[in-house]
């Protein structure tokens, strides 16, 4: 038996909805995961499901026995030990609740050490002198350890309602939309996002605060009355959630991203981890789930609260039809209108044409985000009018939603700055670009896609980004983000994306590589890249997409220096950019 890791979760997690110790071990021959990202039922691994004792390897059984004995001896009680299977063959996870951090960690270390030394855990078994001395040393260390309690915020210590938002794509936009709705409704709103901690939409602490530290920072403030908390995978798998429960939760979608990290390899496993935010929603609260995503919709079976669904195609969804027949709440797009259904009752929120984040209907993914946000805001008590007002007045600008579908006009060139970083995001942003470039009326302008992402994505994701860009853009450019290599070499990231470009039918030799985001954008707008993409005309009509992750301020500064103006994200403003939309308006 080999130790993989000992981890203390400070709050709800995929294994249990309270702080637990996780001891992951490898037993015998192990094999790294391989298989389908969307396995069938027979191949699913349920990370949080406990394994019956009869199926435990002997070494794991000894580990559990020593854990039980030492916990009982030193007051670390509060719930049973459980054993779980990990995705990687031969790996096992033992979990148990803890109350004192230092003491609990020592118990975990001692249990593993004693189990691997084959010291029998029975109290009446006579040990050798050496074995007894080892037990005595561990007992002394554990008895003298500190016992710092978990840092999670219990319900009794929380004074404001919480809505938690998760998903692979769209969670930052949904978080910002809910914040805007509640702010315009008269609340003082504390928000956590991957951009920072915000109070009433003003950044008070920049950085990625989507983990338990950000949640605690908001929940301990005295100048806000509602918390809107973006909750990312990283915090969930490394520390757990920072609070005991929420009044509402929103789960946007699941797609390939951050896989092969911390033992998460498949989409169902990723959905299981992220569903933690829904499983802690109070019984009288609401979870808002994407009915169009089967991995998200399946979460409804594991929650204890009321369920609302959102859908872009409700007429084709048996789930929506059944839920509505049973009197359930749904947020749907139908005939160009965003609607709330409560059983047979129908209420209009607003038209897609009046939804700025939809970019005149081009950004279909943002229509879904708006429906999700409507559900989250309604779950916290916002009225229908307040939801419609907030959605109508939110702009995807560099101020309100930096790096999320920000549009700029520079002469006859349109620049889209977006945080796209996986296959789903690449597809969504190219859908918007195609609509602006001409869409169904025939492309009026070529598309340049400046792509790249962090190095901790698996090879299939990196290749997928390159393939989609090559299939749909006329020019592909790679920008590097050296600060996000995360263990990979720059050559590995570039070569893997280029493999995808080749799969998409484009010659990788035609793809330039730039060392940074601002450098790549400037070269494509005013340098040799810009001229080459338009047959010698650097200022010809073109749509340029930039995947912007690390240099947002430098990119905005560059666009300002070049004289680019932000595009008003209304139907009228977008119609100025898109011949198709302009034709529709004239008709």
C-alpha positions as CSV (number, residue, x, y, z in Angstrom):
1,X,0.0,0.0,0.0
2,X,1.4,3.4,-1.0
3,X,0.2,6.8,0.2
4,X,-1.1,9.2,-2.5
5,X,-2.2,12.0,-0.3
6,X,-3.8,13.1,3.0
7,X,-6.1,16.0,2.6
8,X,-8.4,17.9,5.1
9,X,-11.6,19.3,3.6
10,X,-12.8,22.3,5.5
11,X,-16.4,22.0,4.4
12,X,-18.9,20.2,2.1
13,X,-17.2,18.1,-0.6
14,X,-17.9,15.3,-3.1
15,X,-17.6,12.7,-0.3
16,X,-19.7,14.2,2.4
17,X,-21.4,17.5,3.2
18,X,-19.2,18.3,6.2
19,X,-15.4,18.5,6.8
20,X,-13.7,15.2,6.3
21,X,-10.2,13.8,6.2
22,X,-9.3,12.2,2.8
23,X,-6.6,9.5,2.8
24,X,-6.0,8.2,-0.7
25,X,-3.8,5.1,-1.2
26,X,-2.7,2.8,-4.0
27,X,-2.9,-0.9,-3.3
28,X,-1.1,-3.5,-5.5
29,X,-0.7,-2.9,-9.2
30,X,-2.3,0.3,-10.3
31,X,-3.2,1.6,-13.8
32,X,-3.7,5.1,-14.9
33,X,-7.2,6.0,-16.1
34,X,-8.1,5.6,-19.8
35,X,-11.4,5.4,-21.5
36,X,-14.4,7.5,-22.6
37,X,-15.0,10.9,-21.1
38,X,-18.7,10.0,-21.1
39,X,-18.8,6.4,-20.0
40,X,-21.9,4.2,-20.0
41,X,-23.7,3.2,-16.8
42,X,-21.7,0.1,-16.4
43,X,-18.4,2.0,-16.4
44,X,-19.4,4.9,-14.2
45,X,-17.3,5.6,-11.1
46,X,-19.4,7.4,-8.3
47,X,-16.7,9.1,-6.4
48,X,-18.9,9.8,-3.3
49,X,-20.4,6.3,-3.1
50,X,-19.2,4.2,-0.2
51,X,-17.9,0.7,-0.9
52,X,-19.1,-2.2,1.3
53,X,-16.5,-3.6,3.7
54,X,-16.6,-7.0,2.0
55,X,-15.0,-5.4,-1.1
56,X,-12.1,-3.6,0.7
57,X,-8.6,-4.9,0.1
58,X,-7.0,-6.2,3.3
59,X,-4.6,-3.2,3.5
60,X,-7.5,-0.7,3.3
61,X,-9.4,-2.7,6.0
62,X,-6.3,-2.4,8.3
63,X,-6.1,1.3,7.6
64,X,-9.8,1.8,8.5
65,X,-9.4,-0.3,11.6
66,X,-6.5,1.8,12.9
67,X,-8.3,5.0,12.0
68,X,-11.3,3.9,14.0
69,X,-9.2,2.9,17.0
70,X,-7.1,6.1,17.1
71,X,-10.2,8.3,16.6
72,X,-11.9,6.7,19.5
73,X,-8.8,7.0,21.7
74,X,-8.3,10.7,21.0
75,X,-11.8,12.2,20.7
76,X,-11.9,12.5,16.9
77,X,-15.5,11.3,16.6
78,X,-18.5,12.7,14.6
79,X,-19.3,10.1,12.0
80,X,-18.1,6.8,10.5
81,X,-15.2,6.0,8.3
82,X,-16.2,5.3,4.7
83,X,-14.2,3.8,1.8
84,X,-14.6,5.0,-1.8
85,X,-13.2,3.9,-5.2
86,X,-11.1,6.3,-7.2
87,X,-11.2,6.4,-11.0
88,X,-7.7,5.2,-11.3
89,X,-7.6,1.4,-10.9
90,X,-6.0,0.3,-7.7
91,X,-6.6,3.5,-5.8
92,X,-8.8,3.8,-2.8
93,X,-10.1,6.7,-0.7
94,X,-10.8,6.6,3.0
95,X,-12.8,9.5,4.5
96,X,-14.0,10.4,8.0
97,X,-15.2,13.6,9.7
98,X,-12.7,15.6,11.7
99,X,-12.9,18.2,14.4
100,X,-9.2,19.1,15.1
101,X,-6.9,19.7,12.1
102,X,-3.5,18.8,13.6
103,X,-4.8,15.9,15.6
104,X,-6.8,14.5,12.6
105,X,-3.8,14.7,10.3
106,X,-1.6,12.8,12.8
107,X,-4.3,10.1,13.1
108,X,-4.3,9.7,9.4
109,X,-0.5,9.5,9.2
110,X,-0.4,7.1,12.1
111,X,-3.1,4.8,10.7
112,X,-1.3,4.6,7.4
113,X,2.1,3.9,9.0
114,X,0.7,1.2,11.4
115,X,-1.2,-0.5,8.6
116,X,1.8,-0.6,6.3
117,X,3.9,-2.0,9.1
118,X,1.3,-4.8,9.5
119,X,0.7,-3.9,13.1
120,X,-2.5,-5.6,14.1
121,X,-5.2,-3.0,15.1
122,X,-6.9,-5.3,17.7
123,X,-6.7,-4.1,21.2
124,X,-6.3,-7.6,22.7
125,X,-3.6,-8.7,20.3
126,X,-0.1,-9.0,21.9
127,X,2.3,-6.9,19.9
128,X,6.1,-7.3,19.7
129,X,8.2,-4.8,21.6
130,X,9.1,-2.9,18.5
131,X,5.5,-2.7,17.4
132,X,4.3,-1.5,20.8
133,X,6.9,1.2,20.8
134,X,5.7,2.5,17.4
135,X,2.1,2.6,18.7
136,X,3.2,4.4,21.9
137,X,5.1,7.0,19.9
138,X,2.2,7.7,17.7
139,X,-0.2,7.8,20.7
140,X,2.0,10.4,22.4
141,X,2.3,12.6,19.4
142,X,-1.5,12.5,18.8
143,X,-2.3,13.2,22.4
144,X,0.0,16.3,22.3
145,X,-1.3,17.7,19.0
146,X,-3.3,20.9,18.7
147,X,-7.0,20.6,17.5
148,X,-7.8,23.6,15.4
149,X,-11.4,23.3,14.3
150,X,-12.6,23.6,10.6
151,X,-12.9,27.1,9.3
152,X,-16.2,26.6,7.5
153,X,-19.1,29.0,8.3
154,X,-22.0,27.2,10.0
155,X,-25.6,28.3,9.3
156,X,-25.9,29.6,12.8
157,X,-23.0,32.1,12.1
158,X,-24.3,33.3,8.7
159,X,-26.5,36.4,8.5
160,X,-27.2,36.7,4.8
161,X,-28.7,34.4,2.1
162,X,-26.4,32.8,-0.4
163,X,-26.7,31.7,-4.1
164,X,-23.9,29.5,-5.3
165,X,-23.1,29.2,-9.0
166,X,-21.0,26.5,-10.7
167,X,-20.5,24.8,-14.1
168,X,-17.8,24.5,-16.8
169,X,-18.8,27.5,-18.8
170,X,-20.9,30.6,-18.1
171,X,-20.6,30.7,-14.3
172,X,-18.9,34.1,-14.2
173,X,-21.5,35.6,-16.5
174,X,-24.4,34.1,-14.5
175,X,-22.8,35.4,-11.3
176,X,-22.5,38.9,-12.7
177,X,-26.1,38.8,-14.0
178,X,-27.5,37.7,-10.7
179,X,-25.5,40.4,-8.9
180,X,-26.8,43.0,-11.3
181,X,-30.4,41.9,-10.9
182,X,-30.2,42.0,-7.1
183,X,-28.3,45.3,-7.0
184,X,-30.9,47.0,-9.1
185,X,-33.6,45.5,-6.9
186,X,-32.1,47.4,-3.9
187,X,-29.8,44.9,-2.3
188,X,-26.2,45.4,-1.3
189,X,-24.5,42.4,-3.0
190,X,-21.3,40.7,-2.1
191,X,-19.9,38.7,-5.1
192,X,-17.0,36.3,-5.7
193,X,-15.7,35.6,-9.2
194,X,-12.5,34.5,-10.9
195,X,-11.8,38.2,-11.3
196,X,-12.1,39.1,-7.6
197,X,-14.3,39.9,-4.7
198,X,-16.9,42.6,-5.5
199,X,-19.2,44.7,-3.4
200,X,-22.1,46.2,-5.3
201,X,-20.2,45.4,-8.6
202,X,-17.0,47.2,-7.4
203,X,-13.8,45.1,-7.1
204,X,-12.5,45.3,-3.6
205,X,-9.9,42.5,-3.9
206,X,-8.6,41.4,-7.3
207,X,-7.7,37.7,-8.1
208,X,-9.4,34.4,-8.4
209,X,-11.7,34.1,-5.3
210,X,-13.9,31.3,-6.4
211,X,-12.9,29.0,-3.5
212,X,-13.8,28.9,0.2
213,X,-11.5,31.8,1.1
214,X,-13.6,34.2,-1.2
215,X,-16.8,32.9,0.2
216,X,-15.6,33.5,3.8
217,X,-14.5,37.0,2.9
218,X,-18.0,37.9,1.7
219,X,-20.0,36.1,4.4
220,X,-18.1,37.8,7.1
221,X,-18.7,41.3,5.8
222,X,-21.2,43.7,7.4
223,X,-21.9,45.9,4.4
224,X,-23.7,43.4,2.2
225,X,-27.1,41.6,2.7
226,X,-26.9,38.9,0.0
227,X,-24.0,36.8,-1.3
228,X,-23.6,35.7,-4.9
229,X,-20.7,33.2,-5.0
230,X,-19.1,31.7,-8.1
231,X,-17.8,28.3,-7.1
232,X,-15.1,26.6,-9.2
233,X,-13.9,23.1,-9.4
234,X,-10.5,23.9,-7.9
235,X,-11.8,24.9,-4.5
236,X,-14.2,22.0,-4.3
237,X,-11.6,19.3,-4.9
238,X,-8.8,20.9,-2.9
239,X,-10.6,22.3,0.2
240,X,-14.3,21.8,-0.1
241,X,-16.9,24.6,0.3
242,X,-16.4,27.3,2.9
243,X,-20.0,27.3,4.3
244,X,-22.6,24.8,5.5
245,X,-25.5,25.5,3.1
246,X,-27.1,27.9,0.7
247,X,-30.6,29.1,-0.1
248,X,-30.1,28.7,-3.9
249,X,-27.7,27.1,-6.4
250,X,-27.3,27.3,-10.1
251,X,-25.5,24.6,-12.2
252,X,-24.9,25.9,-15.8
253,X,-23.4,22.9,-17.7
254,X,-20.6,20.3,-17.9
255,X,-18.1,20.1,-20.7
256,X,-14.5,18.9,-21.1
257,X,-12.3,21.1,-19.0
258,X,-9.9,20.6,-16.1
259,X,-10.0,16.8,-16.5
260,X,-7.3,14.4,-15.4
261,X,-6.6,16.6,-12.4
262,X,-7.1,15.4,-8.8
263,X,-8.4,12.1,-10.0
264,X,-11.3,13.5,-12.1
265,X,-11.3,12.0,-15.6
266,X,-14.9,11.9,-16.9
267,X,-17.8,14.3,-17.3
268,X,-20.0,12.4,-14.9
269,X,-17.3,12.6,-12.2
270,X,-16.8,16.4,-12.9
271,X,-20.6,16.9,-12.6
272,X,-20.6,14.9,-9.3
273,X,-17.9,17.2,-7.8
274,X,-19.6,20.4,-8.9
275,X,-23.0,19.1,-7.7
276,X,-21.8,19.7,-4.2
277,X,-23.2,23.2,-4.3
278,X,-26.7,21.8,-5.2
279,X,-26.6,19.0,-2.5
280,X,-26.1,21.6,0.3
281,X,-29.1,23.7,-0.8
282,X,-31.6,23.9,2.0
283,X,-34.8,21.9,1.6
284,X,-36.9,25.0,1.2
285,X,-34.5,26.5,-1.3
286,X,-34.0,26.1,-5.0
287,X,-31.5,24.5,-7.3
288,X,-31.6,25.7,-10.9
289,X,-30.4,23.0,-13.4
290,X,-29.7,22.9,-17.1
291,X,-32.3,20.6,-18.6
292,X,-30.4,20.5,-21.9
293,X,-27.4,19.0,-20.2
294,X,-28.0,15.3,-19.2
295,X,-25.1,15.3,-16.6
296,X,-26.5,18.4,-14.9
297,X,-30.2,17.4,-15.2
298,X,-29.3,14.1,-13.4
299,X,-28.2,16.1,-10.3
300,X,-31.9,16.5,-9.5
301,X,-32.0,12.9,-8.1
302,X,-29.4,13.8,-5.5
303,X,-30.7,17.0,-4.0
304,X,-33.1,17.6,-1.0
305,X,-34.4,21.0,-2.2
306,X,-36.9,22.2,-4.8
307,X,-35.7,22.0,-8.5
308,X,-36.1,24.5,-11.3
309,X,-34.9,23.8,-14.8
310,X,-33.8,26.1,-17.7
311,X,-33.8,25.2,-21.4
312,X,-33.2,26.7,-24.8
313,X,-35.4,24.2,-26.5
314,X,-38.3,23.4,-24.1
315,X,-40.6,22.0,-26.8
316,X,-38.1,19.2,-27.5
317,X,-37.5,18.4,-23.8
318,X,-39.5,15.5,-22.3
319,X,-37.9,16.5,-18.9
320,X,-39.3,20.1,-19.2
321,X,-42.7,18.8,-20.3
322,X,-42.9,16.4,-17.3
323,X,-41.7,18.9,-14.8
324,X,-44.2,21.5,-16.0
325,X,-47.1,18.9,-15.9
326,X,-46.1,18.3,-12.3
327,X,-46.4,22.0,-11.4
328,X,-42.6,22.6,-11.5
329,X,-40.8,25.9,-12.3
330,X,-38.9,26.3,-15.6
331,X,-37.1,29.1,-17.3
332,X,-37.2,28.8,-21.1
333,X,-36.7,30.4,-24.4
334,X,-39.7,30.2,-26.7
335,X,-40.4,32.1,-29.9
336,X,-37.8,34.8,-29.1
337,X,-39.0,35.4,-25.5
338,X,-37.5,34.4,-22.1
339,X,-40.3,33.0,-20.0
340,X,-40.9,31.6,-16.6
341,X,-43.3,28.6,-16.3
342,X,-44.8,27.6,-13.0
343,X,-46.9,24.6,-13.9
344,X,-49.5,25.9,-16.4
345,X,-48.8,29.5,-15.6
346,X,-46.6,31.5,-18.0
347,X,-44.9,34.8,-17.3
348,X,-42.7,36.8,-19.7
349,X,-39.4,38.1,-18.5
350,X,-38.2,39.9,-21.7
351,X,-37.6,39.5,-25.4
352,X,-34.2,38.2,-26.6
353,X,-34.0,41.4,-28.7
354,X,-33.9,43.3,-25.3
355,X,-31.2,41.1,-23.8
356,X,-27.8,42.8,-24.3
357,X,-25.7,39.8,-23.4
358,X,-27.5,37.9,-26.2
359,X,-25.9,40.2,-28.8
360,X,-29.1,40.4,-30.8
361,X,-29.6,36.7,-30.6
362,X,-26.1,35.8,-31.8
363,X,-24.8,34.7,-28.4
364,X,-27.1,31.8,-27.8
365,X,-25.0,30.5,-24.9
366,X,-25.7,33.8,-23.1
367,X,-29.4,33.3,-23.6
368,X,-28.9,30.1,-21.5
369,X,-26.9,32.1,-19.0
370,X,-29.6,34.7,-18.7
371,X,-32.2,31.9,-18.0
372,X,-30.0,30.4,-15.4
373,X,-29.5,33.8,-13.8
374,X,-33.2,34.4,-13.8
375,X,-33.7,31.2,-11.9
376,X,-31.0,32.1,-9.4
377,X,-32.4,35.6,-8.8
378,X,-36.0,34.3,-8.5
379,X,-34.8,31.7,-6.0
380,X,-33.6,34.6,-3.7
381,X,-36.9,36.4,-4.0
382,X,-36.5,38.8,-6.9
383,X,-39.7,39.6,-8.7
384,X,-40.4,39.0,-12.3
385,X,-40.2,42.7,-13.1
386,X,-36.9,43.0,-11.2
387,X,-35.4,40.0,-13.1
388,X,-36.5,41.5,-16.5
389,X,-35.1,44.9,-15.5
390,X,-31.7,43.6,-14.4
391,X,-31.3,41.5,-17.5
392,X,-32.3,44.4,-19.7
393,X,-29.8,46.8,-18.2
394,X,-26.7,44.5,-18.0
395,X,-24.1,45.1,-20.7
396,X,-21.3,42.7,-21.5
397,X,-18.8,45.5,-21.2
398,X,-15.2,45.6,-20.1
399,X,-16.5,47.2,-16.9
400,X,-19.4,45.0,-15.9
401,X,-18.2,41.8,-17.4
402,X,-14.5,42.1,-18.2
403,X,-13.2,39.4,-20.6
404,X,-16.6,37.9,-21.3
405,X,-17.7,38.6,-24.8
406,X,-16.4,42.2,-24.9
407,X,-16.8,43.7,-28.4
408,X,-14.7,46.5,-29.9
409,X,-14.8,48.1,-33.3
410,X,-11.6,49.3,-35.1
411,X,-12.4,50.6,-38.5
412,X,-14.0,47.7,-40.4
413,X,-12.6,45.2,-38.0
414,X,-14.5,43.7,-35.0
415,X,-12.5,42.4,-32.1
416,X,-14.0,40.0,-29.6
417,X,-12.2,39.6,-26.3
418,X,-13.3,36.5,-24.4
419,X,-12.2,34.1,-21.7
420,X,-12.9,31.0,-23.8
421,X,-10.6,28.3,-22.7
422,X,-12.1,24.9,-23.7
423,X,-14.0,23.3,-26.6
424,X,-17.4,24.4,-25.6
425,X,-16.2,28.0,-25.2
426,X,-14.4,27.9,-28.5
427,X,-17.6,26.8,-30.3
428,X,-19.7,29.4,-28.6
429,X,-17.4,32.3,-29.4
430,X,-17.1,31.2,-33.0
431,X,-20.9,31.1,-33.3
432,X,-20.9,34.7,-32.3
433,X,-18.1,35.6,-34.7
434,X,-19.8,33.8,-37.6
435,X,-23.0,35.8,-36.9
436,X,-21.2,39.1,-36.9
437,X,-19.2,38.1,-40.0
438,X,-22.3,37.5,-42.0
439,X,-23.8,34.3,-40.8
440,X,-26.7,32.9,-42.8
441,X,-26.6,35.7,-45.3
442,X,-23.1,34.6,-46.4
443,X,-19.9,35.5,-44.7
444,X,-18.9,39.1,-45.4
445,X,-15.7,39.0,-43.5
446,X,-13.0,36.4,-42.6
447,X,-12.5,35.3,-39.1
448,X,-9.2,35.2,-37.2
449,X,-9.1,33.1,-34.1
450,X,-6.3,33.8,-31.6
451,X,-6.4,30.7,-29.4
452,X,-4.6,29.2,-26.5
453,X,-5.3,28.0,-22.9
454,X,-3.6,26.8,-19.8
455,X,-1.3,23.8,-19.8
456,X,-3.3,21.8,-17.3
457,X,-5.9,20.8,-19.8
458,X,-5.7,17.2,-21.2
459,X,-4.4,16.6,-24.7
460,X,-7.9,15.9,-26.1
461,X,-9.1,19.3,-24.9
462,X,-6.1,21.1,-26.4
463,X,-6.5,19.3,-29.7
464,X,-10.2,20.0,-29.7
465,X,-9.6,23.8,-29.4
466,X,-7.2,23.7,-32.3
467,X,-9.5,21.5,-34.4
468,X,-12.6,23.6,-33.9
469,X,-10.7,26.9,-34.6
470,X,-9.3,25.4,-37.8
471,X,-12.6,24.1,-39.0
472,X,-14.4,27.4,-38.5
473,X,-11.9,30.3,-38.8
474,X,-10.1,31.4,-41.9
475,X,-6.9,32.2,-39.9
476,X,-5.7,30.6,-36.7
477,X,-3.1,32.1,-34.4
478,X,-1.7,30.7,-31.2
479,X,-0.9,33.0,-28.3
480,X,1.0,31.7,-25.3
481,X,0.3,32.3,-21.6
482,X,3.6,31.3,-19.9
483,X,2.2,32.0,-16.4
484,X,-0.4,29.2,-16.9
485,X,1.8,26.4,-18.2
486,X,1.1,24.5,-14.9
487,X,3.7,21.8,-15.4
488,X,3.7,21.5,-19.1
489,X,6.4,22.8,-21.4
490,X,5.5,25.6,-23.8
491,X,6.4,23.3,-26.7
492,X,4.0,20.6,-25.5
493,X,1.1,23.0,-25.3
494,X,1.8,24.5,-28.8
495,X,2.4,21.2,-30.5
496,X,-0.8,19.6,-29.1
497,X,-2.9,22.5,-30.2
498,X,-1.3,22.3,-33.6
499,X,-2.1,18.6,-33.8
500,X,-5.8,19.7,-33.5
501,X,-5.3,22.4,-36.1
502,X,-4.1,19.7,-38.5
503,X,-7.1,17.5,-37.6
504,X,-9.3,20.5,-38.6
505,X,-7.8,20.6,-42.1
506,X,-5.5,23.5,-41.7
507,X,-1.7,23.5,-42.4
508,X,0.0,24.0,-39.0
509,X,2.8,25.7,-40.8
510,X,0.4,28.6,-41.5
511,X,-0.3,29.2,-37.8
512,X,1.9,31.8,-36.2
513,X,2.8,31.7,-32.5
514,X,3.1,34.8,-30.3
515,X,4.6,34.9,-26.8
516,X,1.7,36.9,-25.3
517,X,-1.9,38.0,-25.8
518,X,-1.4,41.7,-26.4
519,X,1.5,40.9,-28.8
520,X,-0.7,38.5,-30.8
521,X,-3.6,41.0,-31.1
522,X,-1.4,43.9,-32.1
523,X,0.3,41.8,-34.8
524,X,-3.0,40.7,-36.2
525,X,-4.5,44.2,-36.2
526,X,-1.7,46.4,-37.4
527,X,1.3,44.1,-38.1
528,X,2.2,41.6,-40.8
529,X,-0.4,39.2,-39.6
530,X,-3.2,41.7,-40.2
531,X,-2.1,42.4,-43.8
532,X,-1.6,38.7,-44.6
533,X,-5.0,37.8,-43.4
534,X,-6.7,40.1,-45.9
535,X,-4.7,39.8,-49.1
536,X,-2.5,42.7,-48.3
537,X,-5.1,45.0,-46.6
538,X,-4.6,45.3,-42.9
539,X,-7.8,47.4,-42.5
540,X,-10.1,45.2,-44.5
541,X,-13.3,43.8,-42.9
542,X,-12.5,41.1,-40.4
543,X,-13.6,39.6,-37.1
544,X,-10.8,38.9,-34.7
545,X,-11.3,36.7,-31.7
546,X,-8.8,36.8,-28.8
547,X,-8.8,34.1,-26.1
548,X,-7.8,36.5,-23.3
549,X,-6.7,34.9,-19.9
550,X,-3.6,36.7,-18.6
551,X,-3.2,40.1,-20.1
552,X,-6.7,41.6,-20.1
553,X,-5.6,45.1,-19.0
554,X,-2.8,45.2,-21.5
555,X,-5.2,44.2,-24.2
556,X,-7.8,46.8,-23.3
557,X,-5.0,49.4,-23.2
558,X,-3.8,48.4,-26.6
559,X,-7.3,48.6,-28.1
560,X,-7.7,52.1,-26.5
561,X,-4.4,53.2,-28.0
562,X,-5.4,52.0,-31.5
563,X,-8.6,53.9,-31.2
564,X,-11.0,51.0,-30.9
565,X,-14.4,51.7,-29.4
566,X,-16.6,49.4,-27.4
567,X,-19.7,48.3,-29.2
568,X,-23.0,48.9,-27.5
569,X,-24.4,45.4,-26.9
570,X,-27.9,46.1,-28.0
571,X,-29.7,44.8,-31.0
572,X,-29.1,48.2,-32.7
573,X,-25.5,48.2,-31.9
574,X,-24.9,44.7,-33.0
575,X,-26.8,45.3,-36.2
576,X,-24.2,47.8,-37.2
577,X,-21.7,45.0,-37.2
578,X,-23.7,42.1,-38.7
579,X,-25.2,42.3,-42.2
580,X,-27.6,39.6,-41.4
581,X,-29.0,41.4,-38.4
582,X,-29.1,44.7,-40.3
583,X,-31.2,42.9,-43.1
584,X,-33.5,41.5,-40.5
585,X,-34.1,45.0,-39.0
586,X,-34.9,46.4,-42.4
587,X,-37.4,43.7,-43.0
